Amino acid sequence: ADPELLARCEVLFDDARRLCLAKQSGVPSQPQRPGERNTMLGAAVAHTPSVGEAGPPLEGGLVHRLDIETSGALLFAKDLATRLSLRRAFAAGGVEKRYVALVWDPDHRLRAGRKIDAWIGRGSDPSRVAIRAPQTPEAQPALTEIVRLTRMSEAWAWVELVARTGRRHQVRIHLASLATPIAGDVLYGGPRAPNLTRLALHAE
C-alpha cells in the first residue's frame, strides 16, 4: 500500500465494487516487482485493501492501464468478480475510452469526425509500437476517432479522441502516423509545447 501517493491523488469515483483514481503523469499504473513503491495500484490498495486481492499478484484489481507519461482516470475493482466483469466489458468495446491531447498540426490534417483505422504491431524496439499491415504477424486492428478539435494556434490544436480499441500506445502512434504527434511525445516525434514538460495526453 502507498498512502503517501494516495494523499496526492484525487478520488474520481468510489462505490462498493469500483474505485477510480486520477493518475498523475510520471506514475506507473502497477508495480513491476514486489514491494515497488509509488504506483497507482499501491495507492488504490491504501484506499481499499481488498483491491490488492482482486486479481493476480502485481495487478490486483487493476482493470486497465495507462502509460507512465499519461495522466487521467484509472479504474480498479474491489473484488475478483467485478474485475473480470469490467475487463470483459473493456475487451468487448463496452467502455468508452476518451482522451484529450495537445497535438502538433501545422498542416491542419486533423478534423472532428476523422477516424484513424490502422493496425498496430511491434516497433523497432520493445519501448514502442508501429503501424503495420494487417497481414503482419501479431499486428492487431485499432480504431481511434477524433470527436472534437479546438485550434490553439496555426500549429497547435487540442483534440478529444475516443479509442474504440485498446492497443498499447494506440492514440500516440495513430496521431504520429498522420504527422500530428502529441506534444512532448519524444518516443513518437512529438515536439515540446511552450511551458509544457510532459506528454500532453490525458484520459478523461
Backbone as CSV, one residue per row, in Angstrom:
resi,resn,N_x,N_y,N_z,CA_x,CA_y,CA_z,C_x,C_y,C_z
1,ALA,0.833,-1.195,0.000,0.000,0.000,0.000,0.871,1.251,0.000
2,ASP,0.358,2.315,-0.585,1.128,3.553,-0.702,0.249,4.738,-0.288
3,PRO,0.072,4.944,1.029,-0.808,6.030,1.482,-0.287,7.415,1.126
4,GLU,1.026,7.579,1.008,1.565,8.899,0.650,1.154,9.291,-0.763
5,LEU,1.204,8.350,-1.712,0.751,8.643,-3.068,-0.757,8.871,-3.084
6,LEU,-1.496,8.062,-2.333,-2.946,8.234,-2.278,-3.319,9.637,-1.825
7,ALA,-2.565,10.188,-0.894,-2.862,11.530,-0.386,-2.733,12.592,-1.476
8,ARG,-1.986,12.286,-2.537,-1.799,13.245,-3.638,-2.742,12.961,-4.811
9,CYS,-3.550,11.918,-4.690,-4.441,11.516,-5.787,-5.879,11.938,-5.510
10,GLU,-6.559,12.371,-6.540,-7.986,12.665,-6.415,-8.787,11.382,-6.633
11,VAL,-9.759,11.137,-5.769,-10.686,10.018,-5.958,-11.818,10.499,-6.850
12,LEU,-11.910,9.919,-8.041,-12.918,10.345,-9.011,-14.247,9.624,-8.828
13,PHE,-14.181,8.376,-8.338,-15.395,7.584,-8.156,-15.111,6.489,-7.146
14,ASP,-16.091,6.183,-6.307,-15.894,5.166,-5.279,-17.253,4.606,-4.878
15,ASP,-17.443,3.308,-5.093,-18.645,2.656,-4.579,-18.253,1.294,-4.021
16,ALA,-19.208,0.427,-3.799,-18.938,-0.845,-3.125,-18.050,-1.772,-3.944
17,ARG,-18.041,-1.607,-5.270,-17.317,-2.552,-6.129,-16.195,-1.926,-6.945
18,ARG,-16.204,-0.602,-7.090,-15.262,0.037,-8.015,-14.620,1.260,-7.384
19,LEU,-13.400,1.539,-7.833,-12.662,2.724,-7.401,-11.963,3.321,-8.619
20,CYS,-12.113,4.618,-8.812,-11.437,5.295,-9.917,-10.592,6.424,-9.342
21,LEU,-9.280,6.397,-9.618,-8.354,7.406,-9.130,-7.808,8.217,-10.296
22,ALA,-7.446,9.468,-10.009,-6.830,10.334,-11.008,-5.323,10.096,-10.987
23,LYS,-4.828,9.459,-12.018,-3.402,9.161,-12.134,-2.633,10.392,-12.598
24,GLN,-1.498,10.651,-11.975,-0.634,11.750,-12.384,0.366,11.267,-13.430
25,SER,0.790,12.152,-14.306,1.837,11.821,-15.263,3.119,11.474,-14.513
26,GLY,3.795,10.435,-14.951,5.040,10.014,-14.320,4.886,8.907,-13.304
27,VAL,3.652,8.511,-12.995,3.403,7.464,-12.007,2.965,6.194,-12.737
28,PRO,3.606,5.040,-12.497,3.195,3.796,-13.151,1.823,3.330,-12.671
29,SER,1.110,2.642,-13.539,-0.182,2.081,-13.151,-0.017,0.961,-12.136
30,GLN,1.033,0.162,-12.280,1.227,-1.007,-11.429,2.718,-1.241,-11.218
31,PRO,3.081,-2.018,-10.198,4.497,-2.323,-9.979,5.000,-3.381,-10.956
32,GLN,6.304,-3.391,-11.169,6.939,-4.429,-11.979,7.531,-5.540,-11.119
33,ARG,7.696,-5.264,-9.827,8.275,-6.257,-8.916,7.657,-6.062,-7.530
34,PRO,7.627,-7.112,-6.710,7.045,-6.999,-5.368,7.732,-5.916,-4.536
35,GLY,6.951,-5.179,-3.796,7.492,-4.157,-2.914,7.774,-2.826,-3.564
36,GLU,7.568,-2.705,-4.875,7.815,-1.432,-5.565,6.842,-0.372,-5.069
37,ARG,7.353,0.811,-4.808,6.554,1.912,-4.285,6.155,2.869,-5.401
38,ASN,5.276,3.807,-5.045,4.881,4.899,-5.937,4.219,4.389,-7.216
39,THR,3.253,3.490,-7.062,2.431,3.046,-8.192,0.963,3.279,-7.849
40,MET,0.147,3.393,-8.876,-1.268,3.634,-8.643,-1.944,2.440,-7.971
41,LEU,-1.470,1.230,-8.245,-2.030,0.079,-7.554,-1.805,0.202,-6.049
42,GLY,-0.613,0.642,-5.641,-0.340,0.843,-4.226,-1.256,1.885,-3.610
43,ALA,-1.539,2.966,-4.360,-2.456,3.989,-3.857,-3.865,3.430,-3.703
44,ALA,-4.288,2.608,-4.667,-5.624,2.021,-4.604,-5.749,1.061,-3.426
45,VAL,-4.689,0.285,-3.171,-4.708,-0.646,-2.038,-4.733,0.122,-0.718
46,ALA,-4.053,1.269,-0.670,-4.098,2.090,0.538,-5.506,2.607,0.797
47,HIS,-6.249,2.876,-0.275,-7.634,3.343,-0.144,-8.569,2.201,0.248
48,THR,-8.436,1.071,-0.465,-9.301,-0.092,-0.253,-8.437,-1.342,-0.311
49,PRO,-8.064,-1.925,0.819,-7.149,-3.074,0.827,-7.591,-4.246,-0.035
50,SER,-8.901,-4.450,-0.199,-9.361,-5.600,-0.985,-8.962,-5.509,-2.453
51,VAL,-8.602,-4.308,-2.938,-8.128,-4.162,-4.321,-6.912,-5.049,-4.548
52,GLY,-6.072,-5.185,-3.547,-4.860,-5.986,-3.696,-5.113,-7.461,-3.904
53,GLU,-6.290,-7.964,-3.493,-6.628,-9.387,-3.616,-7.606,-9.646,-4.752
54,ALA,-7.905,-8.645,-5.547,-8.947,-8.775,-6.570,-8.419,-9.256,-7.918
55,GLY,-7.172,-9.708,-7.956,-6.593,-10.183,-9.203,-5.214,-10.757,-8.956
56,PRO,-4.456,-11.015,-10.018,-3.138,-11.640,-9.876,-2.152,-10.746,-9.120
57,PRO,-1.051,-11.330,-8.616,-0.001,-10.518,-7.991,0.500,-9.441,-8.956
58,LEU,0.809,-8.270,-8.419,1.294,-7.097,-9.160,0.210,-6.451,-10.019
59,GLU,-1.012,-7.009,-10.028,-2.129,-6.396,-10.752,-3.296,-6.105,-9.825
60,GLY,-3.609,-7.043,-8.932,-4.751,-6.861,-8.047,-6.002,-6.544,-8.843
61,GLY,-6.739,-5.522,-8.402,-7.978,-5.149,-9.066,-7.822,-4.160,-10.202
62,LEU,-6.593,-3.917,-10.659,-6.386,-3.008,-11.792,-7.143,-3.533,-13.009
63,VAL,-7.986,-2.701,-13.598,-8.840,-3.135,-14.706,-8.202,-2.848,-16.058
64,HIS,-7.471,-1.754,-16.176,-6.810,-1.362,-17.423,-5.549,-0.606,-17.044
65,ARG,-4.786,-0.162,-18.025,-3.531,0.533,-17.749,-3.474,1.847,-18.514
66,LEU,-2.687,2.758,-17.980,-2.309,3.975,-18.690,-0.787,4.028,-18.734
67,ASP,-0.224,4.552,-19.828,1.227,4.739,-19.908,1.707,5.576,-18.733
68,ILE,2.951,5.380,-18.365,3.517,6.146,-17.249,3.350,7.647,-17.485
69,GLU,3.571,8.098,-18.721,3.539,9.534,-19.019,2.125,10.092,-19.109
70,THR,1.127,9.227,-19.247,-0.261,9.666,-19.423,-0.930,9.892,-18.074
71,SER,-1.700,10.954,-17.962,-2.484,11.201,-16.752,-3.934,10.809,-17.005
72,GLY,-4.720,10.756,-15.911,-6.151,10.579,-16.099,-6.776,9.484,-15.273
73,ALA,-7.995,9.112,-15.661,-8.835,8.199,-14.891,-8.347,6.763,-15.011
74,LEU,-8.103,6.137,-13.850,-7.637,4.757,-13.798,-8.591,3.970,-12.896
75,LEU,-9.112,2.868,-13.420,-10.196,2.139,-12.766,-9.689,0.864,-12.090
76,PHE,-10.179,0.627,-10.868,-9.851,-0.573,-10.102,-11.142,-1.245,-9.653
77,ALA,-11.068,-2.572,-9.526,-12.164,-3.351,-8.950,-11.795,-3.733,-7.525
78,LYS,-12.810,-3.859,-6.695,-12.585,-4.202,-5.288,-12.751,-5.686,-5.005
79,ASP,-13.153,-6.465,-6.016,-13.262,-7.907,-5.866,-13.029,-8.554,-7.226
80,LEU,-12.712,-9.837,-7.227,-12.343,-10.530,-8.462,-13.490,-10.578,-9.464
81,ALA,-14.706,-10.838,-9.018,-15.833,-10.926,-9.949,-16.044,-9.613,-10.685
82,THR,-15.919,-8.497,-9.970,-16.077,-7.189,-10.611,-14.951,-6.945,-11.603
83,ARG,-13.731,-7.311,-11.231,-12.604,-7.131,-12.162,-12.825,-7.913,-13.449
84,LEU,-13.226,-9.158,-13.338,-13.451,-9.971,-14.527,-14.573,-9.391,-15.382
85,SER,-15.632,-8.919,-14.756,-16.746,-8.326,-15.487,-16.315,-7.058,-16.225
86,LEU,-15.551,-6.206,-15.545,-15.108,-4.965,-16.169,-14.106,-5.229,-17.285
87,ARG,-13.221,-6.177,-17.096,-12.250,-6.493,-18.154,-12.950,-7.063,-19.388
88,ARG,-13.996,-7.858,-19.175,-14.767,-8.338,-20.325,-15.419,-7.172,-21.058
89,ALA,-15.925,-6.197,-20.306,-16.555,-5.027,-20.930,-15.534,-4.229,-21.740
90,PHE,-14.331,-4.044,-21.192,-13.278,-3.354,-21.945,-12.953,-4.111,-23.227
91,ALA,-12.773,-5.438,-23.116,-12.391,-6.247,-24.273,-13.460,-6.237,-25.359
92,ALA,-14.731,-6.131,-24.948,-15.835,-6.162,-25.909,-16.175,-4.786,-26.469
93,GLY,-15.430,-3.748,-26.066,-15.728,-2.405,-26.546,-16.892,-1.754,-25.835
94,GLY,-17.251,-2.266,-24.664,-18.373,-1.718,-23.923,-18.038,-0.537,-23.036
95,VAL,-16.776,-0.147,-23.016,-16.336,1.009,-22.231,-15.770,2.048,-23.183
96,GLU,-16.277,3.271,-23.118,-15.754,4.328,-23.984,-14.517,4.947,-23.349
97,LYS,-13.400,4.876,-24.060,-12.120,5.402,-23.579,-11.853,6.731,-24.274
98,ARG,-12.056,7.812,-23.543,-11.976,9.156,-24.119,-10.720,9.862,-23.622
99,TYR,-9.986,10.478,-24.532,-8.725,11.148,-24.221,-8.745,12.585,-24.735
100,VAL,-7.918,13.425,-24.107,-7.650,14.770,-24.607,-6.143,14.874,-24.829
101,ALA,-5.740,15.449,-25.969,-4.321,15.576,-26.290,-4.055,16.910,-26.961
102,LEU,-2.885,17.463,-26.715,-2.405,18.640,-27.443,-1.481,18.133,-28.546
103,VAL,-1.807,18.454,-29.790,-1.069,17.885,-30.915,-0.455,18.974,-31.797
104,TRP,0.618,18.588,-32.457,1.312,19.431,-33.427,0.669,19.195,-34.784
105,ASP,-0.030,20.202,-35.314,-0.784,20.031,-36.554,-0.671,21.280,-37.424
106,PRO,0.550,21.624,-37.851,0.713,22.862,-38.631,0.069,22.811,-40.013
107,ASP,-0.162,21.601,-40.542,-0.766,21.464,-41.867,-2.274,21.237,-41.812
108,HIS,-2.860,21.332,-40.605,-4.308,21.185,-40.410,-4.831,19.868,-41.005
109,ARG,-4.167,18.786,-40.665,-4.565,17.466,-41.149,-5.765,16.898,-40.383
110,LEU,-5.945,17.341,-39.135,-6.962,16.740,-38.276,-8.283,17.488,-38.356
111,ARG,-9.361,16.766,-38.133,-10.689,17.375,-38.095,-11.590,16.491,-37.248
112,ALA,-12.607,17.096,-36.676,-13.588,16.320,-35.917,-14.294,15.351,-36.847
113,GLY,-14.508,14.151,-36.375,-15.151,13.127,-37.178,-14.196,12.220,-37.922
114,ARG,-12.916,12.591,-37.961,-11.942,11.748,-38.655,-11.691,10.472,-37.858
115,LYS,-11.621,9.350,-38.544,-11.325,8.068,-37.920,-9.969,7.562,-38.401
116,ILE,-9.157,7.153,-37.454,-7.833,6.617,-37.773,-7.923,5.108,-37.588
117,ASP,-7.953,4.403,-38.692,-8.137,2.951,-38.698,-6.854,2.331,-39.227
118,ALA,-5.955,1.944,-38.329,-4.653,1.430,-38.731,-4.201,0.359,-37.747
119,TRP,-3.717,-0.748,-38.271,-3.283,-1.859,-37.443,-1.980,-1.516,-36.727
120,ILE,-1.822,-2.060,-35.519,-0.657,-1.770,-34.686,0.068,-3.071,-34.357
121,GLY,1.389,-3.021,-34.474,2.219,-4.176,-34.135,3.493,-3.738,-33.444
122,ARG,4.425,-4.640,-33.352,5.688,-4.359,-32.673,6.459,-3.250,-33.378
123,GLY,7.174,-2.460,-32.579,8.008,-1.412,-33.132,9.440,-1.866,-33.313
124,SER,10.312,-0.905,-33.548,11.715,-1.206,-33.806,12.459,-1.644,-32.555
125,ASP,11.887,-1.369,-31.392,12.445,-1.831,-30.129,11.289,-2.036,-29.152
126,PRO,11.538,-2.708,-28.011,10.427,-3.048,-27.106,9.692,-1.859,-26.509
127,SER,10.273,-0.656,-26.580,9.642,0.503,-25.949,8.555,1.137,-26.805
128,ARG,8.430,0.716,-28.052,7.479,1.382,-28.949,6.715,0.391,-29.804
129,VAL,5.634,0.909,-30.410,4.856,0.138,-31.378,4.949,0.843,-32.728
130,ALA,4.343,0.237,-33.753,4.385,0.817,-35.096,3.123,0.448,-35.851
131,ILE,2.802,1.241,-36.871,1.706,0.911,-37.779,2.175,-0.223,-38.690
132,ARG,1.370,-1.273,-38.770,1.744,-2.453,-39.545,0.619,-2.848,-40.496
133,ALA,0.975,-3.577,-41.559,-0.023,-4.134,-42.467,-0.816,-5.210,-41.736
134,PRO,-2.097,-5.371,-42.089,-2.938,-6.349,-41.386,-2.380,-7.769,-41.388
135,GLN,-1.645,-8.129,-42.426,-1.132,-9.498,-42.503,0.152,-9.695,-41.703
136,THR,0.664,-8.628,-41.082,1.873,-8.749,-40.279,1.606,-9.615,-39.050
137,PRO,2.482,-10.596,-38.769,2.276,-11.427,-37.574,2.162,-10.583,-36.304
138,GLU,1.167,-10.897,-35.489,0.910,-10.262,-34.195,0.357,-8.840,-34.306
139,ALA,0.159,-8.308,-35.517,-0.472,-6.996,-35.647,-1.952,-7.113,-35.277
140,GLN,-2.496,-6.023,-34.692,-3.890,-6.034,-34.233,-4.628,-4.814,-34.790
141,PRO,-5.911,-4.956,-35.110,-6.678,-3.807,-35.593,-6.851,-2.773,-34.492
142,ALA,-6.872,-1.506,-34.884,-7.024,-0.417,-33.915,-7.763,0.732,-34.572
143,LEU,-8.692,1.327,-33.819,-9.521,2.402,-34.352,-9.601,3.534,-33.330
144,THR,-9.250,4.732,-33.765,-9.337,5.934,-32.941,-10.175,6.967,-33.685
145,GLU,-11.084,7.611,-32.976,-11.964,8.612,-33.599,-11.737,9.972,-32.954
146,ILE,-11.581,10.993,-33.772,-11.452,12.365,-33.285,-12.862,12.944,-33.165
147,VAL,-13.275,13.272,-31.953,-14.648,13.731,-31.757,-14.748,15.249,-31.610
148,ARG,-13.639,15.898,-31.300,-13.671,17.360,-31.161,-12.275,17.909,-31.378
149,LEU,-12.179,19.082,-31.985,-10.886,19.717,-32.209,-11.015,21.204,-31.948
150,THR,-10.105,21.740,-31.154,-10.062,23.173,-30.866,-8.665,23.680,-31.203
151,ARG,-8.586,24.558,-32.192,-7.272,25.034,-32.610,-6.786,26.121,-31.655
152,MET,-5.544,25.935,-31.157,-4.941,26.891,-30.232,-4.121,27.946,-30.970
153,SER,-3.556,27.535,-32.101,-2.749,28.422,-32.933,-2.665,27.777,-34.308
154,GLU,-1.870,28.345,-35.189,-1.704,27.744,-36.507,-1.070,26.356,-36.415
155,ALA,-0.259,26.126,-35.385,0.485,24.874,-35.289,-0.082,23.885,-34.283
156,TRP,-0.753,24.379,-33.245,-1.180,23.517,-32.146,-2.705,23.419,-32.062
157,ALA,-3.185,22.217,-31.688,-4.622,22.016,-31.507,-4.867,21.051,-30.356
158,TRP,-5.934,21.314,-29.600,-6.427,20.349,-28.624,-7.389,19.429,-29.347
159,VAL,-7.218,18.130,-29.175,-8.145,17.181,-29.773,-8.724,16.287,-28.691
160,GLU,-9.990,15.976,-28.823,-10.646,14.999,-27.964,-10.863,13.754,-28.804
161,LEU,-10.426,12.599,-28.292,-10.443,11.370,-29.061,-11.119,10.259,-28.283
162,VAL,-11.666,9.304,-29.009,-12.178,8.078,-28.404,-11.416,6.912,-29.008
163,ALA,-10.776,6.119,-28.151,-10.098,4.902,-28.597,-11.123,3.776,-28.619
164,ARG,-11.511,3.354,-29.807,-12.532,2.311,-29.937,-11.956,0.929,-29.654
165,THR,-10.632,0.802,-29.677,-9.943,-0.420,-29.280,-8.938,-0.039,-28.204
166,GLY,-8.253,-1.017,-27.636,-7.369,-0.732,-26.505,-5.966,-1.258,-26.701
167,ARG,-5.300,-0.839,-27.772,-3.939,-1.303,-28.032,-2.905,-0.434,-27.302
168,ARG,-1.772,-1.016,-27.032,-0.681,-0.278,-26.384,-0.268,0.908,-27.253
169,HIS,-0.166,2.076,-26.647,0.264,3.326,-27.311,-0.635,3.682,-28.498
170,GLN,-1.880,3.207,-28.485,-2.739,3.379,-29.661,-2.912,4.828,-30.077
171,VAL,-3.353,5.683,-29.159,-3.599,7.083,-29.505,-2.302,7.757,-29.946
172,ARG,-1.222,7.436,-29.274,0.062,8.076,-29.582,0.551,7.727,-30.986
173,ILE,0.540,6.438,-31.340,1.052,6.049,-32.655,0.079,6.436,-33.765
174,HIS,-1.223,6.403,-33.495,-2.178,6.800,-34.521,-1.991,8.277,-34.891
175,LEU,-1.853,9.144,-33.903,-1.650,10.557,-34.214,-0.288,10.785,-34.880
176,ALA,0.736,10.111,-34.400,2.059,10.267,-35.006,2.070,9.793,-36.456
177,SER,1.260,8.775,-36.775,1.242,8.243,-38.139,0.683,9.243,-39.139
178,LEU,-0.045,10.256,-38.655,-0.577,11.308,-39.528,0.331,12.533,-39.558
179,ALA,1.517,12.422,-38.973,2.440,13.548,-38.821,1.833,14.643,-37.946
180,THR,1.024,14.219,-36.964,0.423,15.130,-35.985,0.671,14.568,-34.580
181,PRO,1.934,14.471,-34.159,2.236,13.814,-32.883,1.783,14.645,-31.682
182,ILE,1.650,13.957,-30.557,1.262,14.613,-29.313,2.438,15.396,-28.752
183,ALA,2.154,16.567,-28.231,3.198,17.405,-27.632,3.930,16.633,-26.537
184,GLY,5.247,16.695,-26.571,6.065,16.056,-25.558,6.234,14.565,-25.730
185,ASP,5.745,13.996,-26.825,5.876,12.555,-27.026,7.197,12.262,-27.729
186,VAL,8.273,12.218,-26.961,9.607,12.044,-27.537,9.739,10.682,-28.215
187,LEU,8.962,9.693,-27.793,9.051,8.354,-28.382,8.566,8.345,-29.827
188,TYR,7.579,9.195,-30.147,6.993,9.200,-31.484,7.107,10.561,-32.186
189,GLY,8.117,11.330,-31.813,8.435,12.547,-32.552,7.642,13.776,-32.198
190,GLY,7.028,13.806,-31.029,6.245,14.977,-30.631,7.123,16.094,-30.110
191,PRO,7.042,17.294,-30.680,7.835,18.422,-30.174,7.305,18.913,-28.836
192,ARG,8.128,19.611,-28.132,7.699,20.178,-26.846,6.858,21.429,-27.103
193,ALA,5.769,21.522,-26.367,4.936,22.712,-26.437,5.453,23.749,-25.450
194,PRO,5.198,25.033,-25.691,5.638,26.068,-24.743,5.092,25.819,-23.346
195,ASN,5.972,25.928,-22.356,5.596,25.817,-20.939,5.031,24.444,-20.570
196,LEU,5.385,23.409,-21.314,4.906,22.061,-21.021,6.085,21.101,-21.014
197,THR,6.228,20.346,-19.936,7.382,19.456,-19.798,6.995,17.978,-19.777
198,ARG,5.741,17.648,-20.075,5.259,16.269,-20.011,4.540,15.901,-21.297
199,LEU,4.215,14.627,-21.431,3.361,14.174,-22.523,1.969,14.776,-22.343
200,ALA,1.461,15.437,-23.375,0.177,16.148,-23.276,-0.969,15.223,-23.657
201,LEU,-1.133,14.143,-22.865,-2.193,13.167,-23.114,-2.875,12.857,-21.782
202,HIS,-4.208,12.974,-21.765,-4.977,12.800,-20.532,-6.185,11.931,-20.812
203,ALA,-6.371,10.903,-19.979,-7.538,10.016,-20.111,-8.683,10.570,-19.293
204,GLU,-9.737,11.017,-19.975,-10.881,11.600,-19.288,-11.747,10.538,-18.619
